[in-house]
Amino acid sequence: MTIHTIAHIEIPTINPDAASQFYHDVFGWQIAVNQEHNYVTFQSENGLRGGFAGPSEPTYKPDRLLVYLATDNIDATLATVEAHGGKTILGKTEIPHVGTWAVFADPFGNHFGLFVSKRDQ
């Protein structure tokens, strides 16, 4: 059985550069920019990592943090989610050279992401 640990957290912001500077200054998070995908990421001291979703990202929703759970099979996980009353919001999508992801809603309306790293495929 897959252990679905938290793999990534996405923080919505209209200004990823300013948000990344804030979190770096306040919490000491390491900031990087993925030039290929124009995506600003962070890594906390304890290893938790994530990124800043701007308005051009399909997951951007003001005031809604998106937590991504690791999985080894997005299709199977989405099937299990739907079998238990959840709904696929954004189907399996490839991020070139990074991995694949999807978004689902639980039966109560909460949204979560799923992620499979390219190194785990």
Secondary structure as a PSIPRED ss2 file (coil, helix, strand):
# PSIPRED VFORMAT (PSIPRED V4.0)

   1 M C   1.000  0.000  0.000
   2 T C   1.000  0.000  0.000
   3 I C   1.000  0.000  0.000
   4 H C   1.000  0.000  0.000
   5 T C   1.000  0.000  0.000
   6 I E   0.000  0.000  1.000
   7 A E   0.000  0.000  1.000
   8 H E   0.000  0.000  1.000
   9 I E   0.000  0.000  1.000
  10 E E   0.000  0.000  1.000
  11 I E   0.000  0.000  1.000
  12 P E   0.000  0.000  1.000
  13 T C   1.000  0.000  0.000
  14 I C   1.000  0.000  0.000
  15 N C   1.000  0.000  0.000
  16 P H   0.000  1.000  0.000
  17 D H   0.000  1.000  0.000
  18 A H   0.000  1.000  0.000
  19 A H   0.000  1.000  0.000
  20 S H   0.000  1.000  0.000
  21 Q H   0.000  1.000  0.000
  22 F H   0.000  1.000  0.000
  23 Y H   0.000  1.000  0.000
  24 H H   0.000  1.000  0.000
  25 D H   0.000  1.000  0.000
  26 V H   0.000  1.000  0.000
  27 F H   0.000  1.000  0.000
  28 G C   1.000  0.000  0.000
  29 W C   1.000  0.000  0.000
  30 Q E   0.000  0.000  1.000
  31 I E   0.000  0.000  1.000
  32 A E   0.000  0.000  1.000
  33 V E   0.000  0.000  1.000
  34 N E   0.000  0.000  1.000
  35 Q C   1.000  0.000  0.000
  36 E C   1.000  0.000  0.000
  37 H C   1.000  0.000  0.000
  38 N C   1.000  0.000  0.000
  39 Y E   0.000  0.000  1.000
  40 V E   0.000  0.000  1.000
  41 T E   0.000  0.000  1.000
  42 F E   0.000  0.000  1.000
  43 Q E   0.000  0.000  1.000
  44 S C   1.000  0.000  0.000
  45 E C   1.000  0.000  0.000
  46 N C   1.000  0.000  0.000
  47 G C   1.000  0.000  0.000
  48 L C   1.000  0.000  0.000
  49 R E   0.000  0.000  1.000
  50 G E   0.000  0.000  1.000
  51 G E   0.000  0.000  1.000
  52 F E   0.000  0.000  1.000
  53 A E   0.000  0.000  1.000
  54 G C   1.000  0.000  0.000
  55 P C   1.000  0.000  0.000
  56 S C   1.000  0.000  0.000
  57 E C   1.000  0.000  0.000
  58 P C   1.000  0.000  0.000
  59 T C   1.000  0.000  0.000
  60 Y C   1.000  0.000  0.000
  61 K C   1.000  0.000  0.000
  62 P C   1.000  0.000  0.000
  63 D C   1.000  0.000  0.000
  64 R C   1.000  0.000  0.000
  65 L C   1.000  0.000  0.000
  66 L E   0.000  0.000  1.000
  67 V E   0.000  0.000  1.000
  68 Y E   0.000  0.000  1.000
  69 L E   0.000  0.000  1.000
  70 A E   0.000  0.000  1.000
  71 T C   1.000  0.000  0.000
  72 D C   1.000  0.000  0.000
  73 N C   1.000  0.000  0.000
  74 I H   0.000  1.000  0.000
  75 D H   0.000  1.000  0.000
  76 A H   0.000  1.000  0.000
  77 T H   0.000  1.000  0.000
  78 L H   0.000  1.000  0.000
  79 A H   0.000  1.000  0.000
  80 T H   0.000  1.000  0.000
  81 V H   0.000  1.000  0.000
  82 E H   0.000  1.000  0.000
  83 A H   0.000  1.000  0.000
  84 H C   1.000  0.000  0.000
  85 G C   1.000  0.000  0.000
  86 G C   1.000  0.000  0.000
  87 K E   0.000  0.000  1.000
  88 T E   0.000  0.000  1.000
  89 I E   0.000  0.000  1.000
  90 L E   0.000  0.000  1.000
  91 G E   0.000  0.000  1.000
  92 K E   0.000  0.000  1.000
  93 T E   0.000  0.000  1.000
  94 E E   0.000  0.000  1.000
  95 I E   0.000  0.000  1.000
  96 P C   1.000  0.000  0.000
  97 H C   1.000  0.000  0.000
  98 V C   1.000  0.000  0.000
  99 G E   0.000  0.000  1.000
 100 T E   0.000  0.000  1.000
 101 W E   0.000  0.000  1.000
 102 A E   0.000  0.000  1.000
 103 V E   0.000  0.000  1.000
 104 F E   0.000  0.000  1.000
 105 A E   0.000  0.000  1.000
 106 D C   1.000  0.000  0.000
 107 P C   1.000  0.000  0.000
 108 F C   1.000  0.000  0.000
 109 G C   1.000  0.000  0.000
 110 N C   1.000  0.000  0.000
 111 H E   0.000  0.000  1.000
 112 F E   0.000  0.000  1.000
 113 G E   0.000  0.000  1.000
 114 L E   0.000  0.000  1.000
 115 F E   0.000  0.000  1.000
 116 V E   0.000  0.000  1.000
 117 S E   0.000  0.000  1.000
 118 K H   0.000  1.000  0.000
 119 R H   0.000  1.000  0.000
 120 D H   0.000  1.000  0.000
 121 Q C   1.000  0.000  0.000
